[in-house]
Amino acid sequence: MSGPAVDSAVSPGNSSVAIPTDIGGHILDLDEDDDLEVFSKDTTLTDGSSFNASMQTSPASMINQYKFEEDDADTKDIFVTVDNPESHVTAIETYITYRVVTKTTRSEFDSSEFEVRRRYQDFLWLKGRLEEAHPTLIVHPLPEKFVMKGMVERFNEDFIETRRRALHRFLNKIAEHPIFSSSEDFKIFLTAASGELTSHKKQGPGFLSRMGDTVKAVAAAVRGVKNRPQEFTEMQEYVEAFSQKISSLDKVSQRIVREQKEYLEELKECGPTYALWSQSEEELAESLKKVSGCVDRCCKETEEQVKHVNDHLIPVLHEYVLCADTLKAVLRRRDNIQADFEAKTEALAAKKADRDTMRDDLDKAEDRLEWANNALKSDWTRWQKVMRTDLQTAFIDTAETNVSYYEKCLAVWEAFLHSQKTDAEGNGKVDFS
């Protein structure tokens, strides 16, 4: 396991897993037309059963399939932009679509540039397909598809822009992933016309098939795993500790921003008050006008500082809150695959008839488990590196913004003090030395 575990007191993982209190990672999401979202905690779930058991794959070949190479920015060959949101009103619904522009030099694409329009349920479909094909790889989280009580209205411009940035980041994380970026579903999402995409979406597993996968996932969760490898137990403990810390930081940061906005609204009332006061205090008029100007300038700087934190730090923190939920779902799917293998092993030991057929099923389950384990270990290392880079960049950017903000406000008030000293010394009234 790469990287030290988060230094937080967490309960060690048990050798067997009880039914999870939140089985959102196993239950089908049937409300695909819901476009009311900011960030998505729900993971389109499968226990990994989309892996074709008839594939003649050896563990060695599966390990080779998931070798993750270091990305070189100079060799990036696909660029995706999400912009230009549009509201659409029909007789039965109102929804938002976004323009998705792709520029690429990849030979598997028919052109070097594509432009399509997509709505939220299309992004949700892509995420689900990637999870079905690669159950133990880490798919970046989508914006939540529901708004909590008290949040902004559905089509508020700030809300739409927040969602657009999140969708843009989701697609770019997919484009940067060494496996997902080569997915046929990703290519279709980026290039297919709306009608073609709708037709392709209907080719996925049917309702009964998905329900069967869900039942298998729940059954595996009930059985639990008996001998989870230590590295995955440590991984689970890391995720739990990371989730606790990032969730706390997210909540505190959002509360600070709310309080700063309240402070800003009150500060905006001070400038006009000082200006009005100057009209009735002849002796203090100039000083009061200058204080009013200083407060107004600090208001503008405070507004910029709060906006920066709200636009750049808060989204990254919340994004990794959702990443923690995604990691928990990935670890559950890995456990489900191991539970299936263990169940087949026990079944083979208990029965004497049809042992050849059961042995064949067991070998496939073992291959599938090794594939899942190696995929997760490789992607876990990649995810940790990206996470640390993202958070470090956000923290440094915020620190630089805060330093700049305080320096500007300090300069405003220092200029005021200098002007007062000059006036006082000129009048011979006050000695500031």
N, C-alpha and C positions, 0 to 999 in steps of 0.2 A: 504494500500500500504506500502510495507516495504522499509525502507531507505529514507532519505531525497531527495527531488528533487535537481538536479544539479543547483547550484546557478548561473544561466545564464539568461539573459533577453530573453525570448522566448514568442512568441504570444500564448495566450491561445487558446485551441482547440475550434472550433466553434461547435455549436450544430448540424449543418448539414454539410455534407462533400461533397465538389465539386468533379468533376472528377479529379483524381490524375494526376499530370503532368507526373509522371513516373508510368505507369501501368504495369511495368515489372512483378509485382506480380500477374497479371491477364492474361497476354497474353501467349499463348502456346509457348513453346520453341521447334521448329521443327527440329533444327539442332543438333541432338544428336550425330553425328559422329565427332564433332569437338573436337579434343584432344589438342587444343592449349590454355592452360590456366595456370594461376598462382593462382588467388583467385576469387571466384564467387559471383558477386553482384546479379545474377539473382536467383530468388526463384521459384521453380517449383510450379506453382500456381493452387490453387483451392480455391473456396469459402467455402470449407468444405462440399461440397455436397456429398462426398463419405460416409458421415454418413448415415447409413441406417435408413430411416424414419419408416420402418416397425418394427424396434427393439422395443420391449416392455420394455422400460427403464424408470425408475422414476428418477427425479432429485436427490433423495437421493442416489440411487445406482450409479449414474454417479459421484457424489461427492466422494463417497467411492473409485471409480475406480482410481481417481487421487489423492490419498493421497501420498505425497512424503516423504519417510523416509530418515533420515540422513544416508549418506553412511559411512561405516566403512571400512577403507583401509584393515584391517585384514580379512574382510569377502569378499573381492573382489573375484569373481569366474570366471571371463572371462578376458583374456589378448589377445590383438590383436597387431600385428606388421605388418607394411607395409615397405617392403625393396626390394632389388634386382630388380631395374628397368631394363627392356629389351626393345630394339627397334625391331619392327617387320615391315618388308617390304613386301608388296604384290603388285600385278599388278595394283591395284587401289588406294592404300593408304599406308602411313607409320604412325605407331602409337606406343605408349609406353604402356607396361603392367607392373604391379607391383605385387610382391608376397605378399599375405596376409596370415599370419600364425596366427592361433587361438589356444589357449590353454584354456581349461575350465573344470570345475568339475560339470557343470550343467547336471541334469538328462535328460533334453529334447534333448540333443545332443547324437548322436549315438556313438561318440568317444570322447576321451579327447583332440585330436589334429587334426587340419585340415590345409591343405595348398592348396591354389587356386591362380590363377592369374587373375587380374582384370585390366580393362582399365578405363579411366576417365568416359566414358558414363555409366559404371556400377555403379560407385559412384553416378553419377547424378540420375540414376534410383532409387537408394536406398533413396536418399534425397527426391525425388518426392513422393515416396510411403509413406514415413513417414509423409510428409506434408498432403497428401491426407487423411490418416487415422486419423491424429491428427492436424487439421488445426490451433488450437490455442496453441499448444505446440511449444517450441523454438528449431528448428533443427539447429545445429551448421553449419556455412557456409562452403561451399566447395571452393577449389581454383578457381580463375577466369578462365574461359575457353577461354579467348582470351588474347593476349599480346598487350599492348598499344605500339604505335609507339615509337621507340627509345629504347625499352627494349631488353633483350637478345634474341638470336636466339632460335628457337623452341626446338632443341635438345642439346643446350648448357648444359654441365654437372652441372653447378651451378643452372641453371633453373630447371633441372630435380630433383636435390636434394632438392631445395626449395619446389617444388611441392610434392615430396615424403613425406617430413616432414609434409606438410599441410594435405595430405590425411591420414597420420598416426594419426595426431591429431584429424581429423574429426571422424575417426572410434572409437578412444578411448573415445571421448566425447559421442558418441552414446552408447558405451559399459558401460559408467558410468551413463547413464540416467536411472532412475528407470522404465520408461515406454518403451522407445525405445529399450533398451537392451533385452526386452522380445518379441520384434516384430518378427513375422514369417518371414517377408521380410528380416530382419537383419540376422536371422539364415540362410536363403537361400543364402544370399549374402556371408556369411562366409564359407559355406560348399558345395554349389552346384558346380558340374562340369560346364565348360563353356557352353556346349550344354544344360544342364538342366536349367541353369540360363537364357539362351536365350529363351527357351520355356516358362519359368515362366514369363518373361517380356512381352511376347505376350498375357498373360492372363489378363492384366490390361484393363482399360476402353478404348474403341475404340476412333478413331479420332472424330467422331460426338458427342460422349458423352462428351469428353473433351472440344470440341468447345462449346457445350451447357453450360457446367459449366462456361466457360470463359464469355459467353454472360450474364449469370446470375450475375457473379461477377461484370461486368462492369455496368449492370443495377442497381445493389445494390449500387455501388459507385455513380451513378448519383442521386439516391434517397437520399442517405445519411441517417444518423440516427437523430432522433428528440430528443431523451432523453438518450443520452449516460451517463451511471453512472459516477459520478465525479471521482472515482478512476481510470477509464480508460482514462479520459481526463488528469488527473495528470500523468498517466503513459506515455501518448503520449507526453506531455510536457517534461518529463524527457528524453525520448528517443531523442527528437529533440535537446535538450541541450547537451546530451551526444554525439550525432552524430557530432555536431559542434565542440566540444572540442577535441574528439578523432581524428577527421579528420584533424584538425589543427596540433595537435601533431604529427600525422603520417607524414604529409607533411613536417613539419619543421625537424623532425628526419631524414627523407630520404634525405633532402637537406644537412643537417649537415654531414651525412655519405658520400655523394658525394664530398663535399668540403674536408673532411678528406682524402679521397682517392686521390684527386688532390694534397693535401699537401704532402701526403706520397710519391707520385711519384717524386715531386720536392726534397723532403728530401733525397731520394735515390741517387740523383745526387751530393749531398754535400760531402758525405764520400769520393768517388773517387777523387773529386776535391781537398780536403784537402791533400789526399795522394799524388797526383800528384804534388801539390805545395811544399810538403816537400822535393822533390828531387832537388829543385833549391834554397832552403833556408836552408843552413847548420846550422845556429844558431837557427832556429825555427823548425828544422826537427823533433825532438822528440815531441815537443808540437803539431805540425801539425798532426803527426801520431796518437797521442793519441786522438786529437779532431776527427780525421777520425774514429777511433775505437768507440768513444762515440756516434757519429752520427749513425754509422751502428747498434750499439746495440739498440739505441732508435728507429731506423727504424723497427727493428724486433718487439719491444714491441708495437709500434704504429700499425703495421700490425695486430698483435694479438688482440689489443683492438678494432680496426675497424671491424675486422671479427666477434668478439663476439657481438658487437652491431648489425651488419648486420644480424647475424644468430639467435640472441635471443631476442633482443628488437623490431626491426622493424617488424618481422613477427607477434608478439603478438599485436602490435598496429594496424597493418593493418587488422588483423583478427577481431578485435573488431570494426573497421570501417565497416566491412562486417556484423558483428553481429547487428550493429545498423540498417542496411538495412533490415536484417532478421526480427528484431523486428517491424519495420514499416509495413512490409508485414503481420506479424501475427496480428497486431492491425487492419489492413485493413480487414483481413478475419473475425475477430471478429465483426467489424462494419457491414460487409456484412450479417453475420448471424442475427444480431439484426435488420438490415434493412428488411430482409426477414420476420422476426417475426412481425414487425410493419406493413408491407404491408398486411400480412394475417389478422392482427387485424382490419385494416381499411376495408378490403374487407368483413369481416364478419359483420361489423357494417353497411355496405352499402347495403347488400343483405339480402333478406328474404328467398329466395329459397335455397335448399340444405344446410341449416344451420348446420345440423348434421354432414355432411361430412366436411364442412369447420371448424367446431368446432374441429373435430378430427385432421385435419391438423394443426390447430392453437396450440392444445395441444402438438403435436409433435415438432412444431417449438419452443414452449416455453421450452420444455425439452432440445432441442438441444442448445438453447441459454444459459440456465443455465449450461449445461455441458461445453460449450465453455468458459463461464466466469470463472467457478471454475478451469478449467484446466489451463487457462492463469494465474490466480492469484497464483496458486500453483507453476507453472513453473517459473513465474516471480521472486518469492522469491528465488528459487533455482538458477536461472541464475545470479541474482545479487551477491549472495554469491560466486559463481564460478568466475565471472568476477573480483570481488575485489581481490580474492586470486591470480588469474592469473596475474593481473596487478601489485599487490604489490610484488609478487615474481619476476617479470621481472624488476621492478624498483630497488629492493634490490640487485638482481644479477648484474645489470648494475652498481650500485653504488660501489659494492665491486670490480668489474672489473676495474672501473676507479681509485679507490683508489690504487689498486695494480699496475696499469699502471704508475701512477704518482710517486709512491714510488720507483719503479724500475728505472724510468728515473732520479729521484732525486739522487738515489744512484750512478748512472753512472756518473753524473756530479760532485757530491761531491767527488767521488774517483779521478776524474780528477783534481779538485781544490787541493786536498790533495797532489797529486803527484807534482803539480806545486809549492806548498809551500815548499815541501821538497827539490825539486831541487834548488829553489831560495835561501833558507836558507843555503843549502850546498855550494852554490857558493858565498854567501854573497852579492848577488845583490839586493834583494828586501825584504822589511820588510812588511809582510802581517798582522801584529798585529793591 
